[in-house]
Amino acid sequence: MSTGPSNTDPRILFGERLIQLRKQRGWSQERLSLESGVARSYLGGVERGKRNIALLNICRLAEALSVTPDELFRFGEDI
């Protein structure tokens, strides 16, 4: 029986991908928060895989990062 999220948990994979894209731009969580309108504390939870992000927020983050929403779901890929 699993005791917690695994590395295949889509929330964790999404969070890791978001971190990757954010860091490739040299942005802090605060900067992404300001650019996207998504609260920094919420963003931190998403990046840690603790939050189940809403579609609207996925679109906001993608727009702020100048990527298409589907790029946030390309787990394990570089851009």
C-alpha positions in Angstrom: 0.0 0.0 0.0 1.3 3.4 -0.9 2.0 5.9 2.0 2.1 9.0 -0.1 2.4 10.6 -3.5 4.8 8.8 -5.9 7.0 10.1 -8.6 4.2 9.2 -11.0 1.7 11.4 -9.2 0.6 14.0 -11.9 0.6 16.8 -9.2 4.2 16.2 -8.5 5.2 15.8 -12.2 3.3 19.0 -13.0 5.0 20.8 -10.1 8.5 19.6 -11.3 7.7 20.8 -14.8 6.6 24.1 -13.6 9.7 24.6 -11.6 11.8 23.6 -14.6 10.1 26.2 -16.9 10.2 28.9 -14.2 13.9 28.4 -13.5 14.8 28.3 -17.3 13.5 31.9 -17.3 15.5 32.8 -14.2 12.3 33.6 -12.4 11.6 33.3 -8.7 8.2 32.1 -7.5 7.4 35.7 -6.6 8.1 36.8 -10.1 5.9 34.1 -11.6 3.2 35.0 -9.1 3.3 38.6 -10.1 3.3 37.8 -13.9 0.5 35.3 -13.7 -1.7 36.6 -10.9 -1.5 33.3 -9.1 -0.8 33.7 -5.4 2.8 32.8 -4.4 1.7 30.6 -1.5 -0.6 28.7 -3.9 2.1 28.5 -6.5 4.5 27.0 -3.9 1.9 24.3 -3.1 1.5 23.5 -6.8 5.3 23.2 -7.3 5.5 20.8 -4.3 2.7 18.7 -5.7 0.4 19.5 -2.7 -2.2 21.3 -4.8 -4.5 20.1 -7.5 -4.3 23.1 -9.8 -7.3 24.5 -11.6 -7.5 24.7 -15.4 -7.8 28.5 -15.3 -4.5 28.7 -13.3 -2.8 26.4 -15.7 -3.7 28.8 -18.5 -2.5 31.8 -16.5 0.8 30.2 -15.7 1.3 29.1 -19.3 0.6 32.6 -20.6 3.0 34.2 -18.1 5.7 31.7 -19.1 5.0 32.2 -22.8 4.3 28.5 -23.4 1.2 26.7 -24.4 -0.7 25.0 -21.6 0.2 21.5 -23.0 3.9 22.3 -22.5 3.2 22.2 -18.7 2.2 18.6 -19.1 5.4 17.5 -21.0 6.8 15.7 -18.0 10.5 14.8 -18.2 11.1 16.9 -21.2 13.3 20.0 -21.8 12.2 22.9 -23.9 
